[in-house]
Amino acid sequence: MTTEEPGVVTMRTGCPEVKATVAMDGVHIPNQRPQIVEAKGLSRSRQDSLYEVVSP
C-alpha cells in the first residue's frame, strides 16, 4: 500500500501487475504505524521448565 492509494495493494501474479482493493468503501486507513507492543517475556519458572524439558 502507498499513501497515494490507501487500501490498494499491487500483486504480481504474472507479467502484468494486478491492483486489488483490500479495504471496504468508507473505511479509514491510518497513515501512521501501529503502536509497538512489548513482549512480557517468560517467567523464571517457565524458563526453568523449558530448560529441563526441551533442552535435553
C-alpha positions as CSV (number, residue, x, y, z in Angstrom):
1,M,0.0,0.0,0.0
2,T,1.1,3.5,-0.6
3,T,-0.1,6.9,0.7
4,E,-1.2,7.8,-2.8
5,E,-3.6,4.7,-2.9
6,P,-4.6,3.7,0.6
7,G,-6.3,0.3,0.7
8,V,-5.0,-0.8,-2.7
9,V,-2.2,-3.4,-3.0
10,T,-0.2,-4.3,-6.1
11,M,0.4,-8.0,-6.8
12,R,2.5,-9.8,-9.3
13,T,0.6,-12.8,-10.5
14,G,2.2,-12.9,-13.9
15,C,3.6,-10.5,-16.4
16,P,1.3,-7.5,-15.7
17,E,0.9,-6.3,-12.2
18,V,-2.6,-6.5,-10.7
19,K,-4.1,-4.0,-8.3
20,A,-6.6,-5.1,-5.8
21,T,-8.6,-3.1,-3.2
22,V,-8.4,-4.7,0.3
23,A,-10.4,-2.1,2.2
24,M,-14.1,-1.5,2.0
25,D,-15.5,1.8,0.9
26,G,-15.7,4.4,3.7
27,V,-13.2,2.6,5.9
28,H,-10.4,4.9,7.2
29,I,-6.9,3.5,6.8
30,P,-4.5,5.3,9.1
31,N,-1.2,6.7,7.7
32,Q,0.7,6.0,10.9
33,R,2.3,2.9,12.2
34,P,0.5,0.9,14.9
35,Q,1.7,1.2,18.5
36,I,4.5,-1.2,19.4
37,V,3.5,-3.8,22.0
38,E,6.4,-5.0,24.1
39,A,6.6,-8.8,24.9
40,K,6.5,-9.6,28.6
41,G,8.8,-12.5,28.4
42,L,8.8,-15.8,30.2
43,S,8.5,-16.2,34.0
44,R,11.5,-17.8,35.7
45,S,9.6,-21.0,36.4
46,R,8.6,-21.3,32.7
47,Q,12.3,-20.7,31.7
48,D,13.4,-23.5,34.1
49,S,10.7,-25.8,32.9
50,L,11.7,-25.3,29.2
51,Y,15.3,-25.8,30.1
52,E,14.7,-29.1,31.9
53,V,12.2,-30.5,29.4
54,V,13.1,-29.1,25.9
55,S,16.9,-28.6,26.1
56,P,17.8,-32.3,26.6
